[in-house]
Amino acid sequence: MRKGDDSVMDKDKIREGVRLILEGIGEDINREGLLETPERIANMYEELAAGYADDAAVHLCKRFSVDSSDMILEKDITFYSLCEHHMLPFYGKAAIAYIPDGEVVGLSKIARTVEVFARRFQLQERLAAQIADAFMEELAPKGVMVLLEAEHLCMTMRGIKKPGAKTVTVVTRGRFAEEEQLQNQFFRMLGRQDG
């Protein structure tokens, strides 16, 4: 389901898909432990893919006027998403900084914006860009910077099998893209010297 699409997730198709996968790997779909698995998976995807039915603009529209244009940083925002290539989770922490231009959003709205985009099939690079672009479009700050650090189960439990490997993605917009000193301040506030 995409933004603006009024259709509802088709849980019947998900249940049938799960049955086909179970049969495809040689399982007995009538085995006691698997009887309710298709329903459980359909319910799980309704939660994990809830971002398709959500819109960041809804969360970012509640604003407060401010006179300050000092950087605001929210860090250690835990997120969970699904790799669109293997349908396996990737998870980690997000840090978002922005420079207000007369308005700020409530702190919980920053985390909610991360959730909107994380609860979709994703690439980490796209996820970071979507968060940054939503801030720029909806809040119109002087700049925004997003850092995501995540572990991808498609890399740790299959394929190359490198548990603990983390992928770091950084996206800058506005003044953050233009001013290295702001980027350096962002990394200092995170306690990182590797920026």
C-alpha positions as CSV (number, residue, x, y, z in Angstrom):
1,M,0.0,0.0,0.0
2,R,1.5,3.4,-1.0
3,K,0.8,6.9,0.3
4,G,-2.5,8.0,-1.0
5,D,-3.7,4.5,-1.7
6,D,-6.9,3.7,0.1
7,S,-6.6,0.0,-0.3
8,V,-6.1,-2.3,2.7
9,M,-3.3,-4.8,3.0
10,D,-4.4,-8.1,1.5
11,K,-3.8,-10.5,4.3
12,D,-5.3,-13.4,2.3
13,K,-2.5,-13.1,-0.2
14,I,0.1,-13.0,2.6
15,R,-1.4,-16.1,4.2
16,E,-1.4,-17.9,0.8
17,G,2.2,-16.8,0.2
18,V,3.3,-18.2,3.5
19,R,1.7,-21.5,2.8
20,L,3.4,-21.7,-0.6
21,I,6.8,-20.9,1.0
22,L,6.3,-23.6,3.7
23,E,5.3,-26.1,1.0
24,G,8.2,-25.0,-1.2
25,I,10.8,-25.8,1.5
26,G,9.2,-29.2,2.1
27,E,7.2,-28.5,5.3
28,D,3.8,-30.1,6.1
29,I,1.5,-27.1,6.3
30,N,-1.0,-29.2,8.2
31,R,1.6,-29.9,11.0
32,E,0.2,-28.7,14.4
33,G,3.0,-26.1,14.9
34,L,2.4,-24.6,11.4
35,L,-1.4,-24.5,11.3
36,E,-1.6,-20.9,12.6
37,T,1.7,-19.7,11.1
38,P,0.2,-18.1,8.0
39,E,-2.2,-16.0,10.1
40,R,0.6,-15.0,12.5
41,I,2.8,-13.9,9.6
42,A,0.0,-11.9,8.0
43,N,-0.6,-10.2,11.4
44,M,3.1,-9.6,11.8
45,Y,3.4,-7.9,8.3
46,E,0.4,-5.7,9.1
47,E,2.5,-4.3,11.9
48,L,6.0,-4.4,10.3
49,A,4.8,-2.7,7.1
50,A,2.4,-0.2,8.7
51,G,4.5,2.6,7.3
52,Y,2.8,2.3,3.9
53,A,-0.4,3.5,5.5
54,D,1.2,6.3,7.4
55,D,2.4,9.8,6.3
56,A,5.2,11.7,7.8
57,A,3.4,15.0,7.1
58,V,0.8,14.1,9.7
59,H,3.4,13.8,12.4
60,L,5.4,16.9,11.3
61,C,2.4,19.2,11.1
62,K,2.2,19.9,14.8
63,R,4.7,22.7,15.3
64,F,5.7,25.3,17.8
65,S,7.1,28.7,17.2
66,V,10.7,29.5,18.3
67,D,13.0,32.4,18.1
68,S,16.1,30.3,18.2
69,S,17.8,28.8,15.2
70,D,20.2,26.6,17.3
71,M,20.7,23.0,16.2
72,I,18.3,20.4,17.7
73,L,19.6,16.8,17.8
74,E,17.7,13.7,18.7
75,K,19.9,10.6,18.9
76,D,19.7,6.9,19.7
77,I,16.3,6.5,18.1
78,T,15.9,2.7,17.7
79,F,14.4,1.6,14.5
80,Y,13.6,-1.7,12.8
81,S,13.1,-2.1,9.1
82,L,13.0,-4.8,6.4
83,C,15.5,-5.2,3.6
84,E,13.7,-5.1,0.3
85,H,16.2,-7.6,-1.2
86,H,15.8,-10.5,1.2
87,M,12.8,-9.5,3.4
88,L,15.0,-9.8,6.4
89,P,15.2,-7.2,9.2
90,F,17.8,-4.6,9.6
91,Y,17.9,-2.6,12.8
92,G,19.8,0.1,14.5
93,K,19.9,3.7,15.8
94,A,19.0,7.0,14.1
95,A,20.3,10.4,14.9
96,I,18.5,13.5,13.4
97,A,19.6,17.1,13.7
98,Y,17.9,20.1,12.2
99,I,18.2,23.9,12.4
100,P,14.8,25.4,12.8
101,D,13.6,28.3,10.8
102,G,11.0,29.7,13.2
103,E,9.3,26.4,14.0
104,V,10.1,23.1,15.8
105,V,8.3,19.8,16.1
106,G,7.6,17.9,19.3
107,L,10.5,15.4,20.1
108,S,8.2,12.4,19.8
109,K,7.4,13.5,16.2
110,I,11.0,13.0,15.2
111,A,10.9,9.4,16.2
112,R,7.5,8.9,14.6
113,T,8.9,10.2,11.3
114,V,11.6,7.6,11.5
115,E,9.0,4.9,12.1
116,V,6.9,6.0,9.1
117,F,9.7,5.2,6.7
118,A,11.3,2.3,8.6
119,R,8.1,0.3,8.6
120,R,8.4,-0.4,4.9
121,F,10.6,-2.6,2.7
122,Q,13.7,-0.5,2.5
123,L,17.3,0.2,1.6
124,Q,19.1,1.9,4.4
125,E,20.3,4.7,2.0
126,R,16.7,5.4,0.9
127,L,15.5,5.4,4.5
128,A,17.9,8.1,5.5
129,A,17.1,10.2,2.5
130,Q,13.3,9.9,3.0
131,I,13.6,11.0,6.6
132,A,15.8,14.0,5.6
133,D,13.5,15.0,2.7
134,A,10.4,14.8,4.9
135,F,11.9,17.2,7.3
136,M,12.9,19.6,4.5
137,E,9.5,19.4,2.8
138,E,7.2,19.6,5.9
139,L,9.1,21.6,8.4
140,A,11.3,23.7,6.0
141,P,14.3,24.0,8.4
142,K,17.5,25.7,7.4
143,G,19.1,22.3,7.3
144,V,18.8,18.7,8.4
145,M,21.3,15.8,8.9
146,V,20.4,12.2,9.4
147,L,22.7,9.4,10.5
148,L,21.6,5.7,10.5
149,E,23.7,2.9,11.9
150,A,22.3,-0.5,11.4
151,E,23.0,-4.2,11.4
152,H,21.5,-6.1,8.5
153,L,20.5,-9.7,9.1
154,C,20.8,-10.4,5.4
155,M,24.5,-9.9,5.9
156,T,24.9,-11.4,9.3
157,M,22.9,-14.7,9.2
158,R,23.2,-15.5,5.5
159,G,25.6,-14.8,2.6
160,I,28.9,-13.5,4.0
161,K,27.8,-14.2,7.6
162,K,29.5,-11.3,9.4
163,P,27.6,-10.7,12.7
164,G,28.3,-7.3,14.2
165,A,29.1,-5.6,11.0
166,K,27.3,-2.2,10.9
167,T,26.4,0.0,8.0
168,V,26.5,3.8,8.5
169,T,24.5,6.1,6.3
170,V,24.7,9.9,6.5
171,V,22.4,12.3,4.6
172,T,22.7,16.1,4.7
173,R,20.4,18.8,3.4
174,G,20.4,22.6,3.4
175,R,23.1,24.2,5.6
176,F,24.4,20.8,6.7
177,A,25.3,20.0,3.1
178,E,27.0,23.4,2.7
179,E,28.8,23.8,6.1
180,E,31.4,21.3,7.2
181,Q,31.5,23.0,10.7
182,L,27.8,22.0,11.2
183,Q,28.6,18.4,10.2
184,N,31.5,18.4,12.7
185,Q,29.3,19.8,15.4
186,F,26.8,17.1,14.7
187,F,29.4,14.4,15.1
188,R,30.8,16.0,18.2
189,M,27.3,16.0,19.8
190,L,27.0,12.3,19.0
191,G,30.4,11.7,20.6
192,R,31.8,10.5,17.3
193,Q,35.1,11.5,15.9
194,D,34.8,9.5,12.7
195,G,32.5,11.9,10.8
